[in-house]
Amino acid sequence: MSVEDFMKRDFVTIQKSTLIGEAKKILRTSASNCCVVSSGKNFEGIVKADEILGMDDALPVTDYIHDVPYTLSPQDTLDEAAVFFLESDMEILPVISLDELVGVISIFDILDAFTQMAGFGEGGIRIEVDLKDTPGSLKRVLDVLYLHSMNVLSVLIYPTKQVGNKVAIIRIEGKSVKELSRILDINEIRYISIIKEEKL
């Protein structure tokens, strides 16, 4: 999934000459903690709401514009965008294409995207499986699910503190928790938890 799939093309901007009082109104209206500063299609920086709060409304925002060390392109992956957010201390980042500002993406857009990728809210059954960090260990689990006609909705894998082990979080359609537990036990697949989730 790319930044282009989740970025906002319709967003509020201000100019360098915008007065602090007007910027405060714009931020309140848009319910945002920061705002993009642009000149036409050129990105100039970002103003943070908490930094202009209490400042003289009659002054321009010029002294409160932050340079952004990272900009994104529409083709960047969401993983790259997430790393940029961790390193930039910003709530929104500009999306630039051919030197023009074409969109913005927020940390909340990234969270929404990862929630969708994880299959959260689709219902079904969530299994946490303990895996050896060896080739084929996940495939064996997925093969068992396939042989019992279970549709996999999503798979996430993360390393554990124990060297050589990983945990796979698998969301599936079909079967009851009890039946799934029996199938995993018969096939000697170690699981940490099995939870029935409601569709949101």
C-alpha beads as a LAMMPS data file, in Angstrom:
LAMMPS data file: protein, C-alpha beads

200 atoms
199 bonds

1 atom types
1 bond types

-500.0 500.0 xlo xhi
-500.0 500.0 ylo yhi
-500.0 500.0 zlo zhi

Masses

1 110.0

Atoms # bond

1 1 1 0.000 0.000 0.000
2 1 1 1.317 3.405 -0.937
3 1 1 1.040 6.908 0.468
4 1 1 -1.138 7.819 -2.537
5 1 1 -3.844 5.419 -1.324
6 1 1 -4.263 7.216 2.017
7 1 1 -3.110 10.816 1.545
8 1 1 -5.581 13.696 1.591
9 1 1 -5.776 15.753 -1.593
10 1 1 -8.178 18.284 -0.101
11 1 1 -6.460 20.033 2.809
12 1 1 -6.159 23.481 4.359
13 1 1 -3.075 25.599 3.713
14 1 1 -1.913 29.005 4.873
15 1 1 0.676 31.408 3.471
16 1 1 3.746 32.924 5.112
17 1 1 1.916 36.250 5.309
18 1 1 -1.082 34.742 7.169
19 1 1 -1.581 36.397 10.545
20 1 1 -1.446 34.264 13.687
21 1 1 -5.073 35.104 14.551
22 1 1 -6.276 33.804 11.170
23 1 1 -4.082 30.707 11.460
24 1 1 -5.637 29.935 14.865
25 1 1 -9.134 30.146 13.343
26 1 1 -8.159 27.859 10.464
27 1 1 -6.652 25.294 12.849
28 1 1 -9.749 25.392 15.081
29 1 1 -12.107 25.009 12.116
30 1 1 -10.160 22.092 10.685
31 1 1 -9.713 20.529 14.173
32 1 1 -6.016 20.116 13.429
33 1 1 -2.889 20.505 15.539
34 1 1 -0.768 21.665 12.617
35 1 1 -1.154 23.326 9.254
36 1 1 0.719 23.317 5.942
37 1 1 2.276 26.546 4.734
38 1 1 2.431 26.849 0.957
39 1 1 2.939 29.349 -1.818
40 1 1 0.818 28.183 -4.730
41 1 1 1.919 24.566 -5.249
42 1 1 5.221 25.072 -3.392
43 1 1 5.536 23.592 0.079
44 1 1 7.030 26.076 2.580
45 1 1 6.739 24.308 5.946
46 1 1 4.392 23.481 8.816
47 1 1 2.969 25.567 11.663
48 1 1 2.080 23.845 14.945
49 1 1 -1.008 25.033 16.845
50 1 1 0.572 24.746 20.293
51 1 1 3.397 27.097 19.281
52 1 1 1.155 29.970 18.184
53 1 1 -1.321 29.606 21.050
54 1 1 -1.098 32.744 23.165
55 1 1 0.959 34.631 20.559
56 1 1 -0.053 38.081 19.252
57 1 1 -2.830 37.588 16.678
58 1 1 -1.619 40.566 14.644
59 1 1 1.794 39.023 13.827
60 1 1 2.461 36.868 10.738
61 1 1 3.179 33.169 11.234
62 1 1 6.633 33.537 9.638
63 1 1 8.637 32.943 12.841
64 1 1 6.695 29.747 13.636
65 1 1 7.154 27.883 10.358
66 1 1 9.015 24.587 10.733
67 1 1 11.169 23.156 7.988
68 1 1 10.326 19.491 7.516
69 1 1 13.333 17.164 7.182
70 1 1 11.292 14.567 5.280
71 1 1 8.772 14.831 2.498
72 1 1 6.947 11.929 0.890
73 1 1 6.104 11.064 -2.680
74 1 1 2.786 9.424 -3.640
75 1 1 4.676 6.210 -4.499
76 1 1 6.382 5.869 -1.099
77 1 1 5.235 2.913 0.985
78 1 1 3.350 3.321 4.236
79 1 1 6.260 1.646 6.073
80 1 1 8.580 4.419 4.865
81 1 1 6.023 7.036 5.880
82 1 1 5.740 5.522 9.373
83 1 1 9.528 5.718 9.830
84 1 1 9.531 9.369 8.690
85 1 1 6.840 10.175 11.256
86 1 1 8.892 8.580 14.032
87 1 1 11.901 10.676 13.065
88 1 1 10.193 13.985 12.267
89 1 1 8.065 14.730 15.371
90 1 1 5.260 15.963 13.089
91 1 1 1.584 14.986 12.924
92 1 1 1.327 15.590 9.185
93 1 1 3.833 15.331 6.353
94 1 1 3.616 16.841 2.868
95 1 1 3.359 14.682 -0.237
96 1 1 5.361 16.115 -3.135
97 1 1 5.223 15.092 -6.797
98 1 1 7.326 16.797 -9.499
99 1 1 8.226 19.521 -6.965
100 1 1 4.554 20.314 -6.322
101 1 1 2.533 19.854 -3.142
102 1 1 -0.162 17.295 -4.065
103 1 1 -1.350 16.111 -0.671
104 1 1 -0.709 15.563 3.016
105 1 1 -0.757 12.453 5.138
106 1 1 -1.207 12.352 8.907
107 1 1 -0.092 9.930 11.580
108 1 1 -3.780 9.035 11.974
109 1 1 -3.989 8.113 8.271
110 1 1 -1.043 5.748 8.811
111 1 1 -2.726 4.155 11.852
112 1 1 -5.931 3.727 9.838
113 1 1 -3.991 2.050 7.028
114 1 1 -2.159 -0.368 9.332
115 1 1 -5.426 -1.210 11.094
116 1 1 -6.938 -2.132 7.715
117 1 1 -3.877 -4.181 6.748
118 1 1 -4.108 -6.065 10.042
119 1 1 -7.709 -7.017 9.240
120 1 1 -8.970 -5.418 12.437
121 1 1 -12.730 -4.954 12.406
122 1 1 -13.405 -7.637 9.776
123 1 1 -14.594 -10.145 12.348
124 1 1 -13.615 -13.813 12.312
125 1 1 -11.086 -15.469 14.588
126 1 1 -7.733 -14.068 15.701
127 1 1 -4.995 -16.606 16.450
128 1 1 -1.576 -15.902 17.953
129 1 1 0.793 -18.691 16.926
130 1 1 4.249 -19.318 18.360
131 1 1 6.684 -19.977 15.493
132 1 1 10.284 -21.019 15.154
133 1 1 12.185 -18.481 13.076
134 1 1 12.939 -21.012 10.363
135 1 1 11.906 -21.328 6.708
136 1 1 8.552 -23.043 6.280
137 1 1 7.243 -22.640 9.840
138 1 1 4.508 -20.166 8.812
139 1 1 3.718 -22.133 5.648
140 1 1 2.981 -25.226 7.738
141 1 1 0.368 -23.294 9.757
142 1 1 -1.199 -21.779 6.645
143 1 1 -1.312 -25.198 4.951
144 1 1 -3.267 -26.615 7.892
145 1 1 -5.733 -23.716 7.735
146 1 1 -6.088 -24.204 3.965
147 1 1 -6.727 -27.952 4.313
148 1 1 -9.609 -27.151 6.677
149 1 1 -11.129 -24.563 4.277
150 1 1 -10.317 -21.548 6.439
151 1 1 -9.961 -18.232 4.622
152 1 1 -7.026 -16.125 5.877
153 1 1 -7.910 -12.425 6.243
154 1 1 -4.506 -11.144 7.368
155 1 1 -1.125 -12.203 8.730
156 1 1 1.219 -10.130 10.901
157 1 1 4.542 -11.367 12.234
158 1 1 6.722 -9.894 14.950
159 1 1 9.871 -11.108 16.747
160 1 1 9.752 -12.140 20.396
161 1 1 12.362 -11.512 23.081
162 1 1 13.318 -15.158 22.795
163 1 1 15.967 -15.531 20.097
164 1 1 14.869 -17.834 17.269
165 1 1 11.138 -17.377 17.870
166 1 1 8.433 -15.252 16.274
167 1 1 4.730 -14.733 16.802
168 1 1 2.253 -14.741 13.922
169 1 1 -1.107 -13.039 14.371
170 1 1 -3.496 -14.626 11.874
171 1 1 -7.086 -13.569 11.303
172 1 1 -9.344 -16.104 9.592
173 1 1 -12.934 -16.695 8.551
174 1 1 -14.768 -19.880 9.414
175 1 1 -14.794 -22.500 12.179
176 1 1 -15.535 -22.002 15.855
177 1 1 -12.852 -21.247 18.431
178 1 1 -13.292 -24.727 19.897
179 1 1 -12.977 -26.452 16.503
180 1 1 -9.957 -24.370 15.539
181 1 1 -8.281 -25.133 18.857
182 1 1 -8.820 -28.861 18.237
183 1 1 -7.338 -28.645 14.722
184 1 1 -4.246 -26.805 15.958
185 1 1 -3.752 -29.257 18.814
186 1 1 -4.024 -32.292 16.512
187 1 1 -1.424 -30.760 14.190
188 1 1 0.846 -29.846 17.128
189 1 1 0.771 -26.148 16.323
190 1 1 1.585 -24.103 19.395
191 1 1 -0.728 -21.146 19.870
192 1 1 -0.794 -18.400 22.481
193 1 1 -4.430 -17.366 22.111
194 1 1 -7.551 -17.823 19.987
195 1 1 -10.156 -15.071 20.132
196 1 1 -13.476 -14.651 18.346
197 1 1 -13.779 -11.079 17.037
198 1 1 -16.956 -9.265 16.078
199 1 1 -17.201 -7.383 12.794
200 1 1 -17.143 -3.611 13.316

Bonds

1 1 1 2
2 1 2 3
3 1 3 4
4 1 4 5
5 1 5 6
6 1 6 7
7 1 7 8
8 1 8 9
9 1 9 10
10 1 10 11
11 1 11 12
12 1 12 13
13 1 13 14
14 1 14 15
15 1 15 16
16 1 16 17
17 1 17 18
18 1 18 19
19 1 19 20
20 1 20 21
21 1 21 22
22 1 22 23
23 1 23 24
24 1 24 25
25 1 25 26
26 1 26 27
27 1 27 28
28 1 28 29
29 1 29 30
30 1 30 31
31 1 31 32
32 1 32 33
33 1 33 34
34 1 34 35
35 1 35 36
36 1 36 37
37 1 37 38
38 1 38 39
39 1 39 40
40 1 40 41
41 1 41 42
42 1 42 43
43 1 43 44
44 1 44 45
45 1 45 46
46 1 46 47
47 1 47 48
48 1 48 49
49 1 49 50
50 1 50 51
51 1 51 52
52 1 52 53
53 1 53 54
54 1 54 55
55 1 55 56
56 1 56 57
57 1 57 58
58 1 58 59
59 1 59 60
60 1 60 61
61 1 61 62
62 1 62 63
63 1 63 64
64 1 64 65
65 1 65 66
66 1 66 67
67 1 67 68
68 1 68 69
69 1 69 70
70 1 70 71
71 1 71 72
72 1 72 73
73 1 73 74
74 1 74 75
75 1 75 76
76 1 76 77
77 1 77 78
78 1 78 79
79 1 79 80
80 1 80 81
81 1 81 82
82 1 82 83
83 1 83 84
84 1 84 85
85 1 85 86
86 1 86 87
87 1 87 88
88 1 88 89
89 1 89 90
90 1 90 91
91 1 91 92
92 1 92 93
93 1 93 94
94 1 94 95
95 1 95 96
96 1 96 97
97 1 97 98
98 1 98 99
99 1 99 100
100 1 100 101
101 1 101 102
102 1 102 103
103 1 103 104
104 1 104 105
105 1 105 106
106 1 106 107
107 1 107 108
108 1 108 109
109 1 109 110
110 1 110 111
111 1 111 112
112 1 112 113
113 1 113 114
114 1 114 115
115 1 115 116
116 1 116 117
117 1 117 118
118 1 118 119
119 1 119 120
120 1 120 121
121 1 121 122
122 1 122 123
123 1 123 124
124 1 124 125
125 1 125 126
126 1 126 127
127 1 127 128
128 1 128 129
129 1 129 130
130 1 130 131
131 1 131 132
132 1 132 133
133 1 133 134
134 1 134 135
135 1 135 136
136 1 136 137
137 1 137 138
138 1 138 139
139 1 139 140
140 1 140 141
141 1 141 142
142 1 142 143
143 1 143 144
144 1 144 145
145 1 145 146
146 1 146 147
147 1 147 148
148 1 148 149
149 1 149 150
150 1 150 151
151 1 151 152
152 1 152 153
153 1 153 154
154 1 154 155
155 1 155 156
156 1 156 157
157 1 157 158
158 1 158 159
159 1 159 160
160 1 160 161
161 1 161 162
162 1 162 163
163 1 163 164
164 1 164 165
165 1 165 166
166 1 166 167
167 1 167 168
168 1 168 169
169 1 169 170
170 1 170 171
171 1 171 172
172 1 172 173
173 1 173 174
174 1 174 175
175 1 175 176
176 1 176 177
177 1 177 178
178 1 178 179
179 1 179 180
180 1 180 181
181 1 181 182
182 1 182 183
183 1 183 184
184 1 184 185
185 1 185 186
186 1 186 187
187 1 187 188
188 1 188 189
189 1 189 190
190 1 190 191
191 1 191 192
192 1 192 193
193 1 193 194
194 1 194 195
195 1 195 196
196 1 196 197
197 1 197 198
198 1 198 199
199 1 199 200
